Amino acid sequence: MVRETRFGIESWGIYLVALLLFTFGIWDEQPQGFDGRWALFLQEMFRHGPSLFPTTYGQPYPDYPATATFFSYLFAQAFGAPNHLANILPTALASAGVLALLYRLLAPSGRTWALLAVLLTALTSQLLDKSRSVCLDQMVSLLCLGAFYLLHSGEQRGSRLRPLMVLPLFVLAFAIRGPLGLVEVCGVVCTYWLLGESRTQEARRILFKRVLGYGFSGLLLLAACWWLLLKLAYLSGGEAFVQQVYHMQVGGRLDESGEPFYFYFQLALYRYFPVVPLALATLWMLRRQVFRRHADPQLRLVLRLGACGLMILLGLSVPHFKRAYYILPMVPMFAAVAAYGLLMVRGRLDKVRSAYLWLVGLLPGLCILVLFVLKHSWHKHGYWPPVSMPLLIAIFVLLQLLALYCWRKTLGSFGRRLVLLSALALAAQWTLLVAVLNPAKDLQFDTQGFVSQVEQRRAAEHGPLVFFNLGQDTWAVRYMMNLDHDEQPLFVSGDAPGQLDTLPHGSWVIVARKDREKLQGTSLENQQPVYEGRLNDNPCLVFQLQ
């Protein structure tokens, strides 16, 4: 009991430290990338109250249920404003929960293994970046790992209730991520049982019964949740919106256009490095020990985690529609496998282990080199943030000296060396991200400057806002997220420039500089723009119809 209490306290400690890493320096910064869409979702819900689906321009948006936006809405109500921290806080809480739960899962088998797995998870650049933004897949990652933990701890304690507690997680995953979320969690549960006890005929019968039972339960819940989602979609926007929901959440993800099968394996070489390569190498080394898992509980745990991660990686590689963050739920599972390989597996992995040690041991010094390269590249474009180079260099030098010190002092403890060097490497990577990369991205993809200039002119001379050949779900969203009021802009297609001449006089038309040739034959052809600027790093022109 004392041991369990200690693991619980340590897990909470990891949770709080991780939450600080994922939220430090975030309050009311500009959303970047897809976060702009979520910022608009939150603003409209904050102004008008909760809805069944998030909204843009007052209309329901078909790609997601409103669950995640509602979580952000609750934090926005607590903060009194729909700022960026309120928007990303549900993701940050989920990401911190992933690290804490991973430690709690592995700590009974070895605290060094658990700590190294947590650090490898956090060192994954895609996960670290997405944990400081809005990412539904990180919430699904927590549910996948939570389902795995319930099954594993239920087996360890002989509990009949814990394995049944995964069923509500199926529903919650659907409520957050739609069909994809439920399928991922259900896949983890079925894969877990596939690698269960199978030495006797009776054990194989029970195993088959469990896999079939959970698979069939998942299918029934999927059908029920999908039916309910379509009913809610009909209430929100009628039959046309139902068709949009089907296309965005099912049909559009299964079409033939998109990325090749090996897309995620390419990402493993940089965005998911070093976790995925290390995990795949470890699984390859353990391939002949699959049948020994019955006599070795730790090996069985590793193989189950590896199989679940592999199921997510391969399963999501089949559809052509892919996004880099879809496979985030596999990261903590593969991190556990990779940590096991670094600590336990001998033979051909020795060279890989040495390469990893050199990488994390020298990473703070490499960050100094990256710092100079980035400053040389970004300073001439005006993207370099107002940071103190001497201070940053001093921090990285200190981290590098600590890494060298830890290397020398841990000659007799290989596991301790791995953990300490990985922790220092994470500190260097996090510092570079928070102090340089994110602020530089804010400067490069700034939208507030452009919007404030246009809105000042519109305040002086009122007129409709018009976007010419600019995406309603991309460029326009990045403009709208900076407004503190509702706006119903007009959209004119680049294929129908003649519509510009039918707009009311005084309309404010925003055009990408590259599309100016499309204005030929319209009243704006020879007119000079009243303002030129950059919106999300794209040169734009602003005209006022006379």
C-alpha positions in Angstrom: 0.0 0.0 0.0 2.9 2.4 0.8 4.4 1.5 -2.6 1.1 2.3 -4.4 0.7 5.6 -2.5 4.3 6.6 -3.5 3.6 5.8 -7.2 0.4 7.9 -7.0 2.2 10.9 -5.5 5.0 10.7 -8.0 2.4 10.5 -10.8 0.8 13.7 -9.6 4.2 15.3 -9.5 4.8 14.4 -13.1 1.3 15.7 -14.0 1.9 19.1 -12.4 5.4 19.5 -14.0 4.1 18.5 -17.4 1.1 20.9 -17.1 3.6 23.7 -16.4 5.7 22.7 -19.5 2.6 22.7 -21.7 1.1 26.0 -20.5 4.1 28.2 -19.5 4.1 31.5 -21.3 0.6 31.0 -22.8 -2.2 33.5 -22.1 -3.6 35.6 -25.0 -1.1 34.8 -27.8 -2.2 34.6 -31.4 -3.4 31.1 -32.4 -1.4 29.5 -35.2 -2.4 27.0 -37.9 -5.5 25.0 -37.1 -5.7 26.7 -33.7 -7.3 29.7 -35.5 -10.3 27.7 -36.3 -10.6 26.6 -32.7 -10.2 30.2 -31.6 -13.2 31.2 -33.7 -15.2 28.2 -32.4 -14.5 29.3 -28.8 -15.3 33.0 -29.4 -18.7 32.2 -31.0 -19.6 29.8 -28.2 -18.5 32.4 -25.6 -20.7 35.0 -27.2 -23.8 32.9 -27.8 -23.5 30.0 -25.4 -23.0 26.2 -25.9 -24.2 24.4 -29.0 -24.3 20.9 -30.3 -21.6 21.7 -32.9 -19.0 24.4 -33.0 -19.9 27.3 -35.2 -18.2 29.6 -37.7 -20.0 32.7 -39.0 -22.9 31.6 -36.9 -23.3 28.3 -38.8 -22.6 24.8 -37.4 -19.3 23.3 -38.4 -19.6 19.6 -39.4 -16.1 18.2 -38.7 -16.3 17.8 -34.9 -18.8 17.6 -32.2 -18.8 20.6 -29.8 -17.4 18.6 -26.8 -13.8 19.9 -27.0 -15.0 23.4 -27.6 -17.3 23.2 -24.6 -14.3 22.2 -22.4 -12.5 25.3 -23.6 -15.7 27.3 -23.1 -15.8 26.3 -19.4 -12.2 27.6 -18.9 -13.0 30.8 -20.8 -15.9 31.4 -18.4 -13.6 30.9 -15.5 -11.0 33.3 -17.0 -13.6 35.8 -18.1 -12.3 35.8 -21.7 -11.9 33.4 -24.6 -8.2 33.6 -24.7 -5.6 31.2 -26.1 -4.9 29.6 -22.7 -8.6 28.7 -22.3 -8.5 27.2 -25.8 -5.5 25.0 -25.3 -6.0 24.0 -21.7 -8.1 20.9 -22.3 -5.3 19.6 -24.6 -2.6 20.5 -22.1 -4.5 18.7 -19.3 -4.9 15.6 -21.4 -1.2 15.6 -22.4 -0.1 16.0 -18.8 -2.5 13.1 -18.0 -0.9 10.9 -20.6 2.6 11.4 -19.0 1.3 10.8 -15.5 -0.8 7.8 -16.5 2.2 6.3 -18.4 4.4 6.6 -15.4 1.6 5.0 -13.2 1.3 2.1 -15.6 5.0 1.3 -15.8 6.3 2.3 -12.3 5.4 -1.0 -10.7 7.6 -2.8 -13.2 10.5 -0.3 -12.8 10.7 3.4 -11.9 13.7 3.9 -14.3 11.7 2.4 -17.2 8.7 4.6 -16.3 10.7 7.8 -16.1 12.6 7.1 -19.4 9.3 6.3 -21.1 7.8 9.6 -19.9 10.8 11.6 -21.1 10.8 9.9 -24.5 7.2 10.7 -24.9 7.8 14.4 -24.1 10.9 14.5 -26.3 8.8 13.6 -29.3 8.6 17.0 -31.1 5.1 16.5 -32.6 3.7 15.7 -29.2 5.5 18.5 -27.4 4.3 21.0 -30.0 0.7 19.8 -30.1 0.5 19.7 -26.3 0.8 23.5 -26.4 -2.0 23.9 -29.0 -5.5 22.5 -29.6 -5.4 18.8 -30.5 -8.2 16.4 -30.1 -5.9 13.5 -30.8 -4.1 14.2 -27.5 -7.4 13.7 -25.7 -8.0 10.5 -27.5 -4.4 9.5 -26.6 -5.3 9.8 -22.9 -8.5 7.7 -23.4 -6.5 5.0 -25.3 -3.9 4.8 -22.6 -6.6 5.0 -19.9 -8.3 2.0 -21.5 -5.0 0.1 -21.5 -4.4 1.0 -17.9 -7.9 -0.1 -16.8 -7.4 -3.5 -18.5 -3.9 -4.0 -17.2 -4.6 -3.0 -13.6 -7.9 -5.0 -13.7 -5.9 -8.1 -14.6 -3.3 -7.4 -11.9 -5.9 -6.9 -9.2 -8.4 -9.4 -10.3 -11.1 -6.7 -10.7 -14.2 -7.4 -12.8 -15.3 -3.8 -12.8 -12.2 -2.1 -14.3 -12.4 -4.0 -17.7 -16.0 -2.9 -18.0 -15.1 0.8 -17.3 -13.5 1.0 -20.8 -16.9 1.0 -22.4 -17.7 4.6 -21.2 -14.4 5.6 -22.7 -15.6 4.4 -26.1 -18.5 6.9 -25.9 -16.3 9.7 -24.6 -13.9 9.2 -27.4 -16.7 9.5 -29.9 -18.0 12.6 -28.2 -14.6 14.2 -28.6 -13.2 12.9 -31.9 -16.2 11.3 -33.7 -16.0 7.8 -35.2 -12.2 7.9 -35.4 -11.8 8.3 -31.6 -14.1 5.4 -30.8 -12.4 3.1 -33.3 -9.0 3.9 -31.9 -9.9 3.2 -28.3 -11.8 0.0 -29.2 -8.8 -1.1 -31.3 -6.5 -0.7 -28.3 -8.8 -2.8 -26.1 -9.2 -5.6 -28.7 -5.4 -5.6 -29.4 -4.7 -5.8 -25.6 -6.8 -9.0 -25.3 -5.4 -10.5 -28.4 -2.0 -10.9 -26.7 -3.5 -12.4 -23.5 -3.2 -15.8 -22.0 -3.4 -18.5 -24.8 -1.5 -21.6 -23.6 -4.6 -23.8 -23.1 -7.7 -24.3 -25.1 -9.9 -22.8 -22.4 -7.6 -19.7 -22.2 -7.9 -19.3 -26.0 -11.7 -19.6 -25.8 -11.8 -16.9 -23.1 -9.4 -14.7 -25.2 -11.6 -15.1 -28.3 -14.7 -14.3 -26.3 -13.2 -11.1 -24.9 -12.0 -9.9 -28.2 -15.3 -10.6 -29.9 -17.3 -9.2 -27.0 -15.4 -5.9 -26.8 -15.3 -5.6 -30.6 -19.1 -6.2 -30.9 -19.7 -3.8 -28.0 -17.6 -1.2 -29.8 -19.5 -1.7 -33.0 -22.9 -1.3 -31.3 -21.8 1.8 -29.5 -20.4 3.2 -32.7 -23.7 2.7 -34.5 -25.7 4.2 -31.6 -23.4 7.2 -31.3 -23.4 7.8 -35.0 -27.2 7.6 -35.1 -27.4 10.1 -32.3 -24.8 12.4 -33.9 -26.8 12.5 -37.2 -30.0 13.3 -35.3 -28.2 16.1 -33.5 -26.8 17.3 -36.9 -30.4 17.4 -38.3 -31.5 19.5 -35.4 -28.6 21.8 -35.9 -28.8 22.4 -39.6 -31.2 20.1 -41.4 -30.6 17.4 -44.0 -27.9 19.4 -45.8 -25.9 19.6 -42.6 -26.3 15.9 -42.0 -24.7 15.2 -45.4 -21.9 17.6 -44.5 -21.3 15.7 -41.3 -21.2 12.4 -43.1 -18.7 13.7 -45.7 -16.4 15.4 -43.2 -16.3 12.6 -40.6 -16.6 9.5 -42.7 -16.8 9.8 -46.5 -14.1 12.4 -46.9 -11.7 10.4 -44.8 -12.1 7.3 -47.0 -11.8 8.7 -50.4 -8.9 7.9 -52.8 -7.1 11.2 -52.7 -4.5 12.0 -50.0 -1.2 10.7 -48.7 0.5 7.3 -49.5 0.6 4.4 -47.1 4.1 5.1 -45.9 3.3 8.8 -45.0 3.5 8.1 -41.2 6.7 6.1 -41.6 8.3 9.2 -43.2 7.1 11.3 -40.3 8.8 8.8 -37.9 12.2 10.1 -39.2 11.6 13.6 -37.9 8.4 14.5 -36.2 8.2 11.2 -34.2 11.9 10.7 -33.8 13.4 8.9 -31.9 10.4 7.1 -30.4 9.0 5.3 -33.5 12.4 4.1 -34.9 13.5 2.9 -31.4 10.2 1.2 -30.8 10.1 -0.6 -34.2 13.7 -1.7 -33.7 12.9 -3.1 -30.3 9.8 -4.9 -31.5 11.9 -6.5 -34.3 14.4 -7.7 -31.7 11.6 -9.1 -29.6 9.7 -10.8 -32.4 10.9 -14.3 -31.4 10.0 -13.9 -27.8 6.2 -13.5 -28.4 5.5 -17.0 -27.0 7.6 -16.4 -23.9 5.3 -13.6 -22.8 3.2 -16.0 -20.7 6.1 -16.6 -18.3 7.3 -12.9 -18.2 4.7 -10.3 -17.2 7.0 -7.4 -18.1 7.6 -8.8 -21.6 3.9 -9.3 -22.0 3.2 -5.7 -21.0 5.8 -4.5 -23.5 4.5 -6.6 -26.3 0.9 -5.5 -25.6 2.0 -1.8 -25.7 3.9 -2.3 -28.9 1.0 -4.1 -30.5 -1.4 -1.3 -29.6 1.0 1.3 -31.0 1.5 -0.7 -34.1 -2.3 -1.1 -34.6 -2.7 2.7 -34.5 0.2 3.3 -36.9 -0.8 0.6 -39.4 -4.5 1.1 -39.1 -4.3 4.9 -39.8 -1.9 4.3 -42.6 -4.6 2.6 -44.7 -7.0 5.5 -45.3 -5.6 8.0 -47.8 -6.7 11.0 -45.7 -3.9 11.6 -43.2 -2.7 14.3 -40.9 0.6 14.3 -39.0 -1.1 14.4 -35.6 -3.6 11.6 -36.1 -1.2 9.0 -34.8 -0.3 10.8 -31.6 -2.1 8.1 -29.5 0.6 5.6 -30.4 3.4 7.8 -28.9 3.2 6.9 -25.2 2.9 3.2 -26.1 5.8 3.2 -28.4 7.8 5.3 -25.9 7.4 2.6 -23.3 8.6 0.0 -25.9 11.5 2.2 -26.9 12.5 2.8 -23.2 12.4 -1.0 -22.6 14.7 -1.5 -25.6 17.2 1.0 -24.4 17.3 -0.4 -20.9 16.8 -4.2 -21.3 17.5 -5.4 -24.9 21.0 -6.3 -25.7 22.7 -7.3 -29.0 22.2 -5.3 -32.2 20.5 -2.5 -30.2 23.8 -1.7 -28.5 24.8 0.6 -31.3 21.4 2.2 -31.4 21.6 2.8 -27.6 25.0 4.4 -28.0 23.7 6.7 -30.8 20.8 7.7 -28.6 23.1 8.5 -25.7 25.3 10.7 -27.9 22.3 12.5 -29.3 20.7 13.4 -26.0 24.1 14.1 -24.4 25.0 16.6 -27.0 21.6 18.1 -27.7 22.1 21.2 -25.5 25.2 22.0 -27.5 23.5 21.4 -30.8 20.8 23.8 -29.7 23.4 26.6 -29.6 24.3 25.8 -33.2 20.6 25.8 -34.2 20.2 29.1 -32.4 22.8 30.8 -34.6 21.4 29.2 -37.8 17.9 30.4 -37.0 18.9 33.9 -36.1 20.9 34.2 -39.4 17.9 32.9 -41.4 15.1 34.8 -39.6 16.6 38.1 -38.6 16.8 39.3 -42.2 13.1 38.6 -42.7 12.1 40.3 -39.4 11.0 37.0 -37.7 13.6 36.9 -35.0 11.9 37.4 -31.6 13.1 39.9 -29.0 15.1 37.4 -26.9 18.5 37.7 -25.3 21.1 35.6 -27.2 23.7 35.7 -24.4 21.1 34.5 -21.9 20.0 31.6 -24.2 23.5 30.6 -24.9 24.3 30.6 -21.2 21.3 28.4 -20.5 22.3 25.9 -23.2 26.0 25.9 -22.1 24.9 25.2 -18.5 22.7 22.3 -19.7 25.6 21.0 -21.8 27.9 21.2 -18.8 25.4 19.4 -16.6 25.0 16.7 -19.3 28.8 16.1 -19.3 28.8 16.0 -15.5 26.0 13.5 -15.4 27.7 11.4 -18.0 30.8 11.1 -15.9 29.0 10.6 -12.6 26.7 7.8 -13.9 29.4 5.4 -15.3 28.1 2.6 -13.0 24.4 3.2 -13.6 23.4 3.0 -17.2 19.6 3.5 -16.6 20.3 6.6 -14.4 22.5 8.0 -17.2 19.7 7.6 -19.8 17.1 9.3 -17.6 19.3 12.3 -16.6 20.6 12.9 -20.1 17.1 12.6 -21.6 15.8 15.1 -19.0 18.5 17.6 -19.8 17.8 17.1 -23.5 14.1 17.8 -22.9 14.9 21.0 -21.0 17.0 22.2 -24.0 14.4 21.3 -26.5 11.6 22.9 -24.5 13.6 26.1 -24.0 14.3 26.4 -27.7 10.6 25.8 -28.5 9.2 28.3 -26.0 11.8 31.0 -26.2 12.5 31.0 -29.9 10.4 28.8 -32.2 7.0 29.8 -31.0 7.6 33.5 -30.7 9.2 33.5 -34.2 6.2 31.7 -35.5 4.0 34.4 -33.9 5.9 37.1 -35.8 6.0 35.3 -39.1 2.3 34.3 -39.1 1.0 37.5 -37.5 -2.6 38.4 -38.2 -3.4 41.0 -35.6 -1.3 43.7 -37.3 -3.1 43.4 -40.6 -6.6 43.0 -39.1 -6.2 46.0 -36.8 -5.2 48.3 -39.7 -8.1 47.2 -41.8 -10.6 47.4 -38.9 -9.4 51.0 -38.1 -10.3 52.0 -41.7 -13.6 50.2 -41.6 -14.5 51.9 -38.3 -14.0 55.3 -40.0 -15.9 54.3 -43.1 -18.4 51.5 -42.5 -18.9 48.9 -45.2 -19.3 45.1 -45.7 -16.2 42.9 -45.4 -15.5 40.9 -48.6 -12.9 38.1 -49.2 -12.0 37.5 -52.8 -10.8 34.0 -53.7 -9.8 33.4 -50.1 -10.8 30.3 -48.3 -13.7 30.6 -45.9 -12.2 27.9 -43.6 -8.6 29.2 -43.8 -7.6 32.8 -44.6 -11.0 34.2 -43.5 -10.9 32.3 -40.2 -7.5 33.8 -39.4 -9.0 37.3 -39.9 -12.2 36.6 -38.0 -10.5 35.2 -34.9 -9.1 38.7 -34.2 -12.5 40.4 -34.1 -14.3 40.9 -30.8 -17.7 40.9 -32.4 -19.8 38.8 -34.9 -19.3 39.5 -38.5 -20.9 38.1 -41.6 -18.4 38.6 -44.4 -19.1 38.0 -48.1 -17.1 35.6 -50.2 -16.5 36.0 -53.9 -15.0 33.2 -55.9 -12.0 33.8 -58.1 -14.0 32.2 -61.0 -16.6 34.9 -60.8 -14.8 38.2 -60.4 -17.7 40.0 -62.0 -19.7 39.6 -58.7 -17.4 42.3 -57.2 -19.2 45.0 -59.3 -22.6 43.9 -57.8 -21.4 44.6 -54.2 -22.5 47.7 -52.3 -20.4 50.8 -52.6 -18.0 51.2 -49.7 -17.3 47.4 -49.4 -13.9 46.5 -48.2 -12.4 43.8 -50.4 -9.4 41.7 -49.3 -7.4 40.1 -52.1 -4.2 38.0 -52.1 -1.5 39.9 -54.0 -1.0 36.8 -56.3 -4.6 37.0 -57.3 -4.6 40.7 -58.5 -4.6 39.6 -62.1 -8.0 38.0 -61.5 -9.4 41.5 -61.0 -9.1 42.3 -64.7 -12.4 43.5 -66.1 -13.8 44.6 -62.8 -14.0 48.1 -61.2 -11.0 47.2 -59.1 -8.7 46.6 -62.1 -7.1 50.0 -62.1 -7.9 51.0 -58.6 -5.0 51.4 -56.1 -5.3 49.4 -52.8 -5.9 51.5 -49.7 -3.7 49.2 -47.7 -1.1 46.5 -48.2 0.1 44.1 -45.6 0.7 40.5 -44.6 -2.0 38.2 -43.3 -0.6 35.0 -41.9 2.6 35.5 -43.9 0.6 36.1 -47.1 0.9 39.4 -48.9 -2.6 40.9 -49.2 -4.2 44.0 -50.8 -7.3 45.8 -49.4 -9.6 47.8 -51.7 -12.6 49.9 -51.0 -15.2 49.8 -53.7 -16.0 53.3 -54.9 
